[in-house]
Amino acid sequence: MHALIAEGLRKRYGDLAALDGFDLHVPAGVIHGLLGPNGAGKTTAVKALATLIDVDEGTASVAGFDVRTQAGRVRRSIGLVGQNAAVDEVLSGRQNLVMFARLYGLNSADARTRADGLLGTFGLADAADRPVKTYSGGMRRRLDIAAGLILTPAVLFLDEPTTGLDPRARNEVWTSIREVAARGTTVLLTTQYLDEADQLASGVTVVDHGRVIAEGSPEKLKRQVGGDRVTITLHDGIEEAARRLGGEADRESGTITVEVTSGLMAIVRTLDELGVAVEDLQLRRPTLDEAFLKLTGTEASR
């Protein structure tokens, strides 16, 4: 079963095609990454799927409901966490969640019970009665995600949830996102951090100029760049070694980069035959950043 389906979505703003035949198929219960350069159409796609904007052409369904003809059912089935935190900094964490729960229609007792449960789930129980303005960036973001889960949505949209956070806070949010998915909620994650998608997502869709240009698991996309690579640092004989190994020589750093096609031992044997002194040898796999660059022709924004 697919929790998210979009087929042929088109949305224009004057002469700009924000979505130009956008397609998306996301199975239920997974974390799926939506990647692309700035202005590629990621946020527009999320807004269309969340019924915040209407599209000019195409069809889409969320949790089995049509976004155009069953918008109310879609909204009751989703949570949305945007790029900017929606919580009130003057209120405490508990007061924020109770307020959101009441806005969703829960009575006072149920709202407090739900708020306390979410505070515990996201590791915020000890700070429940502190004003949000005293929270760290990671705590605020976790509270923001908790607010999007008041009604335990079938689908949660996370639009760049860790932008601006330090590494520790990002890891805290990553843990929370994994816990959300483990409870059965489908997560659509847009992010400018490719390592984030690599860490969290089981599937990735790359969009550029409003259309999908690649999709698959992070491993599949990385394989499109090529196989594993070896970086070899030599004292001398760089040019000859690069020629024999079919690698790229960097004279300034004294290194050769070689794609591993016939096994690592074949490279080692060639170096031994050449009699060159190897200072260092490092094996690494292609990164999602490299796959992104190859697919879009631009580096990921930071």
N, C-alpha and C positions, 0 to 999 in steps of 0.2 A: 504494500500500500504506500502511496506517495502522499506525504503531508503537504507538499507544495508542488503545484504544477503551473507553469506559465508557458504559453505558446504564442509566438508571433506578436509580442507586445510592442506597440509603437506609441511614442509620446513626443510631440514636437512643441517647442517653445519658439514661435516665430520660425526663423531659418535653422534653428538648432534642433537636431534629432537626439533627444536625450535617451530614448530607447528606439532601436531600429531593428525590430524583429527579434526581440529578446526571448529566449527559451530557458526554462529551468525545470528540473525534475529532482525533487529531494525526497528520499525515503523517510518514513516516520521513525522517530526515535534516535536520530543521528545529529551530530554537529556538522554543518556544511558551511564551507567558507566561500564567500563571494569576494573575489579580488579584481583589481583593475586600477589603472592610473587615475589620478585626480580628474574628475569630470567624465569618467568612463560610463556613468549611468548607474552605479551601485545604489546610491541613496534614492534615486528616482525609482528604481526597481522595488526597493523596500517600501517606499511610500505607496506605490501602486498595489503591492500585495497586501499592505496593511489598510487599504481603502482610504488612504489620506488624499490621494489624487485619482482621477479617472484617466484611463488611457484612451488614445484615439482608435486603436485597433488591437485585436488579439483577445485571447481568453486566459483566465487564470482562476485557480481554486486554491483555497487554504483550508486544511483540515476537512476537505470534502465539500466545502461551500464555495459557490461562485462569488468572486469579489465584486461583481457588478450587480447581480440580481439578489444576492443574499448577504449584502454588506453587514447587516446587523448581526447575523450569525457568525460571520468572520470575526467581527470585533469582539464578540463574546468568547472566541476561541483562541485569541492571541494575546501576547504581551509584547510591548515595544519599549526598548531602552535606546534612546537617541544619543547623539554625540554629546549633548549637554545634560548634566544632571538635572532631574526634575524635582528633587527633594528640597524642602524648605530648611534653610540653615538655622533658623531661629528655633524651630521645633526640635524635640528630641527624636531619636531614631524610632522609638515606639509610637510617639505621636504622629510622625509621618506615616507610618504603615497603617495605623488605625484610621487616619484621615482618608488614605487611599481606599481602604477596605469599605469605609462608610460610603464613599463616592461610588463604589461598585455595587452598593445596595445591601451590604451585610449589616445586621443589627449590631448594637454596641457590644454585646457579649461575644458574638462570633467574630467581630472585627478585632477585639483585643486578643482572643484566642489565636486567630490567624497571624496577627502581628507577632505575638510571642513565639509562635512556631517558626516563623521565618527568621526572626532574630537569632534563634538558636541554630537553625540550619546554616546561616551565613556567618556564624561566629561573632555575633554582635550583641549577645545577651548582656555581657558585662558593661557595655556602653549604651544600653537601651534607653536610659534616662538622661543621657548627656545631650546637650545641644549639638546638632549636626555640624555646626561651625567649628567644633573642637575635634572632629573626626579627621583622620588622615585621608589622603586621596583614595587609597585602596578601600578604606572603610566606606567612604561616601559612594564609591562605585558599586560596592557590594550591596549597600542599602538601596541604591537605584535599581539594581537587578532584582532585589527582593520585592520592590514595589511593583515590578512588572510581572510578578508571579502570584499576586494576591489571589487570583481565581484559578491557579494551577493551569495555565494555558496549554493547549495542545501544541502551539508553535510560539516560540519566543524569537523576536527579531532583535539582534544586538548590532547596533551601528557604531563601529569603531569604539568598543567599550573600554579599551585601555589606553587610548591616546593621551599622552601627557603624564602617564604614571611612571614611577621609577620601577626598576626590575622587581623589587620585593612586592610592591603593590600589584604589579602585573601578575605575578605568580599567585597572589591571593585571589585575584579575580578569575584566573584560569581554573583554580581549584573549584570555585563556585560554579563556573560554567560546566565543568565536568559533572558536578553533582546534579545540576539541573537536568542534563541529558540522561544521567543514570536513573532519574526518576521517571523517564519516559517522555519528556518534552523534546520536541524537535527544535533545534537551534539553528537559525540562519545568521551567520556571523560575517559582517563586513569588517575588514581590517586593512590597515596600511602596513602592518607588521607581518611579513611573510613567515617569520619563525612562529608567530602565533597560530596561523593557519596550519603550519606543519605540525605543531604540537597538539592542536585540538581537533582538527577536522578530519573526518574519514573520507570526505569528498570535497573537491574544490571546483568552482566554476570561475573561469577568468573572462571578464567582460572588457571590451574596448570599443569606444565609439557606439555604445548602446547595443552591441550585439555580442553573443558568446563566441569566443575564439578558441577556447579549449576547456575541457572538463575531464575529471577523473580523480583518482586518489593522488595525494601529494607525491607518492612514489612514482606513479605513472607519469605525472608531469615532469618530474626530475629526470626520468629516463629519456625523455624527449631531447634533453640536452646532450645525452651521451652516457657512456659508462663511467666507472670510477676513474679517478685521475691520480697520478703520482707526481709529486713535486720533488725533484732531486737537486740537491745543492752540491756542486763540484768545485774542487780547487782549480782544475784546469781541464782542457779537452772538451769544453762545453759545445763548441760548434760540431765536432765530429760525433759526439754522443747524441746530440739532438738530431743529426742527420740519420744515424743508424737506428735510433729509436722512433723516428718520425714525430718528434716532439717540438715544442716551441721553446726557443732559448731566450732567456732574459739576461743579457750580458751584465747589466748594471747590478743585479742581485746575485748573479752567478748560479742561476737555477734553470732547470728544464722542466716543463710540464708535459706529461705524457698521458694519453688516454690508455687505460688498461684494456687491451683487446684480446691478448693471448695469455693472460695470467701474469701475476707479479713476478714469478720465478723467471719467466722469459726475459723480463727487463733486467733482473739481477744478473742473469747469465751474460747478457750483452755488455753490461757495465764491467763484469769481470774479464770478458774477452778483450775489452778496450784497455784494461789496466789502469783505469782512472781512479783517483782517490775520492770516495764519496764522503762528504761531510755530514749530510743529513738526507733522509728519505722519508717522505710523509705520504700516506695514502688517505685520500678523502673522496667522498661521494659528492655528486652535483647537489647544489642547494636549490631551494625553491626560488630564491632570489635570481639565480642564473636562469632557471626555467622561465620566470616572469620576464626577464630581460629579453630572452630569445623570442618569447611569444608576442610581447607588446612593443619591443624596440625601445623601451624606456626603463630606467631603474625605478624600483619601488620608492614611493615617497617616504620621507622620514619625519 
